[in-house]
Amino acid sequence: MQIDVRGGLPLYAPVLRLGDDADAMPLSTLGSYSRQDAERVIEQLRSLKVGATPS
């Protein structure tokens, strides 16, 4: 969740994992200095995954 420190402030962002063995890919474009904002984005992404229907 915390992916970096910029200007002395922690940067939080969702992290994408494409498999058990895959390295985590931080989605820094969705990042925020607010942990609460980043957690809200994560929950929105999770809800998209749960609500997705196979094509």
DSSP file (Angstrom, degrees, kcal/mol; ACC not computed):
  #  RESIDUE AA STRUCTURE BP1 BP2  ACC     N-H-->O    O-->H-N    N-H-->O    O-->H-N    TCO  KAPPA ALPHA  PHI   PSI    X-CA   Y-CA   Z-CA
    1    1 A M              0   0    0      0, 0.0    12,-2.6     0, 0.0     2,-0.7   0.000 360.0 360.0 360.0 -52.7    0.0    0.0    0.0
    2    2 A Q  E     +A   12   0A   0     10,-0.2    10,-0.3     1,-0.2     3,-0.1  -0.749 360.0 169.7 -80.8 119.9    2.7    2.5    0.8
    3    3 A I  E     -     0   0A   0      8,-2.7     2,-0.3    -2,-0.7     9,-0.2   0.626  53.1  -9.7-108.0 -16.1    4.8    2.6   -2.3
    4    4 A D  E     -A   11   0A   0      7,-1.3     7,-3.1     2,-0.0     2,-0.4  -0.971  54.4-120.1-166.7 172.6    7.1    5.5   -1.9
    5    5 A V  E     -A   10   0A   0     -2,-0.3     2,-0.5     5,-0.3    -3,-0.0  -0.994  28.3-178.4-129.3 125.8    8.1    8.6    0.1
    6    6 A R  E >  S-A    9   0A   0      3,-2.9     3,-2.0    -2,-0.4    -2,-0.0  -0.988  71.1  -9.0-128.4 126.2    8.1   11.9   -1.7
    7    7 A G  T 3  S-     0   0    0     -2,-0.5    -1,-0.1     1,-0.3     0, 0.0   0.809 129.0 -57.7  60.1  29.4    9.1   15.1    0.0
    8    8 A G  T 3  S+     0   0    0      1,-0.3    -1,-0.3    -3,-0.0    -3,-0.0   0.446 117.1 111.5  81.6  -0.2    9.2   13.3    3.3
    9    9 A L  E <  S-A    6   0A   0     -3,-2.0    -3,-2.9     1,-0.0    -1,-0.3  -0.871  71.7-115.0-108.2 139.4    5.5   12.2    2.9
   10   10 A P  E     -A    5   0A   0      0, 0.0     2,-0.5     0, 0.0    -5,-0.3  -0.473  23.4-145.8 -70.7 141.7    4.4    8.6    2.4
   11   11 A L  E     -A    4   0A   0     -7,-3.1    -8,-2.7    -2,-0.1    -7,-1.3  -0.949  13.7-162.8-110.1 125.2    2.7    7.9   -1.0
   12   12 A Y  E     +AB   2  32A   0     20,-3.1    20,-2.9    -2,-0.5   -10,-0.2  -0.845  18.6 154.3-108.4 142.2    0.0    5.3   -0.9
   13   13 A A        -     0   0    0    -12,-2.6    15,-0.1    -2,-0.4    18,-0.1  -0.986  45.7 -88.8-159.2 157.2   -1.4    3.5   -4.0
   14   14 A P        -     0   0    0      0, 0.0    13,-3.0     0, 0.0     2,-0.4  -0.346  38.5-143.3 -63.8 153.4   -3.1    0.3   -5.0
   15   15 A V  E     -C   26   0B   0     11,-0.2     2,-0.5    12,-0.1     9,-0.0  -0.988   6.6-145.6-123.9 129.8   -0.8   -2.5   -5.9
   16   16 A L  E     -C   25   0B   0      9,-2.7     9,-2.6    -2,-0.4     2,-0.5  -0.823  12.0-171.5 -99.2 128.7   -1.6   -5.0   -8.7
   17   17 A R        -     0   0    0     -2,-0.5     7,-0.1     7,-0.2     3,-0.1  -0.986   7.7-171.0-119.0 124.1   -0.6   -8.6   -8.5
   18   18 A L        -     0   0    0     -2,-0.5     2,-0.3     5,-0.4    -1,-0.1   0.412  69.5 -15.5 -95.9   1.3   -1.1  -10.7  -11.6
   19   19 A G  S >  S-     0   0    0      3,-0.2     3,-0.5     1,-0.1    -1,-0.2  -0.947  77.5 -83.6 174.9 171.8   -0.4  -14.0  -10.0
   20   20 A D  T 3  S+     0   0    0     -2,-0.3    -1,-0.1     1,-0.2    -2,-0.0   0.863 127.2  37.9 -61.9 -36.8    1.1  -15.7   -6.9
   21   21 A D  T 3  S+     0   0    0     -3,-0.1    -1,-0.2     2,-0.1     2,-0.1   0.518  94.7 107.5 -93.9  -5.7    4.6  -15.5   -8.3
   22   22 A A  S <  S-     0   0    0     -3,-0.5    -3,-0.2     1,-0.1     2,-0.1  -0.431  73.2-114.7 -76.8 145.3    4.3  -12.1   -9.9
   23   23 A D        -     0   0    0     -2,-0.1    -5,-0.4     1,-0.1     2,-0.2  -0.449  40.0 -98.5 -70.4 151.1    6.0   -9.0   -8.5
   24   24 A A        -     0   0    0     -7,-0.1    -7,-0.2    -2,-0.1    -1,-0.1  -0.527  31.6-153.0 -72.5 136.3    3.7   -6.3   -7.2
   25   25 A M  E     -C   16   0B   0     -9,-2.6    -9,-2.7    -2,-0.2     2,-0.1  -0.926  12.1-141.3-112.6 106.5    3.1   -3.5   -9.6
   26   26 A P  E     -C   15   0B   0      0, 0.0     2,-1.2     0, 0.0   -11,-0.2  -0.443   4.6-142.5 -66.8 137.3    2.3   -0.2   -7.8
   27   27 A L    >   +     0   0    0    -13,-3.0     3,-2.1     1,-0.2     4,-0.1  -0.639  29.5 171.2 -97.5  73.9   -0.4    1.8   -9.6
   28   28 A S  G >   +     0   0    0     -2,-1.2     3,-1.8     1,-0.3    -1,-0.2   0.740  68.1  67.9 -63.5 -24.6    1.2    5.2   -8.7
   29   29 A T  G 3  S+     0   0    0      1,-0.3    -1,-0.3    -3,-0.2    -2,-0.1   0.738 103.4  47.1 -67.0 -19.5   -1.1    7.1  -11.0
   30   30 A L  G <  S+     0   0    0     -3,-2.1    -1,-0.3   -16,-0.1    -2,-0.2   0.226  94.9 123.5 -99.2  12.4   -3.9    6.2   -8.6
   31   31 A G    <   -     0   0    0     -3,-1.8     2,-0.3   -18,-0.1   -18,-0.2  -0.183  37.1-176.4 -76.6 165.4   -1.7    7.2   -5.6
   32   32 A S  B     -B   12   0A   0    -20,-2.9   -20,-3.1     1,-0.0     6,-0.1  -0.983  37.2-129.1-154.2 154.6   -2.4    9.7   -2.9
   33   33 A Y  S    S+     0   0    0     -2,-0.3     2,-0.6   -22,-0.2     3,-0.1   0.581  95.5  80.6 -80.7 -10.2   -0.7   11.1    0.1
   34   34 A S     >  -     0   0    0      1,-0.2     4,-2.1   -22,-0.1     5,-0.2  -0.868  68.4-157.3 -99.0 120.5   -3.8   10.2    2.1
   35   35 A R  H  > S+     0   0    0     -2,-0.6     4,-2.6     1,-0.2     5,-0.2   0.888  95.3  55.4 -61.8 -38.5   -4.0    6.6    3.1
   36   36 A Q  H  > S+     0   0    0      2,-0.2     4,-1.9     1,-0.2    -1,-0.2   0.897 107.1  49.0 -62.6 -41.0   -7.8    6.9    3.4
   37   37 A D  H  > S+     0   0    0      2,-0.2     4,-1.9     1,-0.2    -1,-0.2   0.917 112.0  48.6 -65.0 -42.6   -8.1    8.1   -0.2
   38   38 A A  H  X S+     0   0    0     -4,-2.1     4,-2.2     1,-0.2    -2,-0.2   0.897 110.1  51.6 -64.4 -40.2   -5.9    5.3   -1.4
   39   39 A E  H  X S+     0   0    0     -4,-2.6     4,-2.3     1,-0.2    -1,-0.2   0.866 107.2  53.7 -65.0 -35.1   -7.9    2.7    0.5
   40   40 A R  H  X S+     0   0    0     -4,-1.9     4,-2.0     2,-0.2    -1,-0.2   0.912 108.9  48.5 -64.7 -42.0  -11.1    4.1   -1.0
   41   41 A V  H  X S+     0   0    0     -4,-1.9     4,-2.4     2,-0.2    -2,-0.2   0.907 109.9  52.7 -63.2 -41.7   -9.6    3.6   -4.5
   42   42 A I  H  X S+     0   0    0     -4,-2.2     4,-2.5     1,-0.2    -2,-0.2   0.922 109.0  48.9 -60.5 -44.7   -8.6    0.1   -3.6
   43   43 A E  H  X S+     0   0    0     -4,-2.3     4,-2.2     1,-0.2    -1,-0.2   0.879 109.7  52.2 -64.6 -36.9  -12.2   -0.7   -2.5
   44   44 A Q  H  X S+     0   0    0     -4,-2.0     4,-1.5     2,-0.2    -1,-0.2   0.914 110.8  47.7 -63.8 -42.3  -13.6    0.7   -5.7
   45   45 A L  H  X S+     0   0    0     -4,-2.4     4,-1.8     1,-0.2    -2,-0.2   0.905 110.9  51.2 -64.8 -41.4  -11.2   -1.5   -7.8
   46   46 A R  H  X S+     0   0    0     -4,-2.5     4,-2.4     1,-0.2    -1,-0.2   0.893 107.0  53.5 -62.9 -39.2  -12.2   -4.5   -5.7
   47   47 A S  H  X S+     0   0    0     -4,-2.2     4,-2.2     1,-0.2    -1,-0.2   0.850 106.4  53.1 -66.6 -32.3  -15.8   -3.9   -6.3
   48   48 A L  H  X S+     0   0    0     -4,-1.5     4,-0.8     2,-0.2    -1,-0.2   0.903 109.7  48.6 -65.4 -40.7  -15.2   -3.7  -10.0
   49   49 A K  H >< S+     0   0    0     -4,-1.8     3,-0.6     1,-0.2    -2,-0.2   0.927 113.6  45.7 -64.6 -45.6  -13.5   -7.1   -9.9
   50   50 A V  H 3< S+     0   0    0     -4,-2.4    -1,-0.2     1,-0.2    -2,-0.2   0.879 115.5  47.2 -65.3 -38.7  -16.4   -8.7   -7.8
   51   51 A G  H 3< S+     0   0    0     -4,-2.2    -1,-0.2    -5,-0.2    -2,-0.2   0.528  87.2 113.5 -83.0  -6.1  -19.0   -7.2  -10.1
   52   52 A A    <<  -     0   0    0     -4,-0.8    -3,-0.0    -3,-0.6    -4,-0.0  -0.377  54.0-150.8 -70.1 143.2  -17.4   -8.2  -13.3
   53   53 A T        -     0   0    0     -2,-0.1    -2,-0.1     2,-0.0    -1,-0.0  -0.925  23.1-109.2-112.5 139.9  -19.1  -10.8  -15.5
   54   54 A P              0   0    0      0, 0.0    -1,-0.0     0, 0.0     0, 0.0  -0.359 360.0 360.0 -66.4 146.4  -17.2  -13.2  -17.7
   55   55 A S              0   0    0     -2,-0.0    -2,-0.0     0, 0.0     0, 0.0   0.439 360.0 360.0 -99.2 360.0  -17.6  -12.5  -21.5
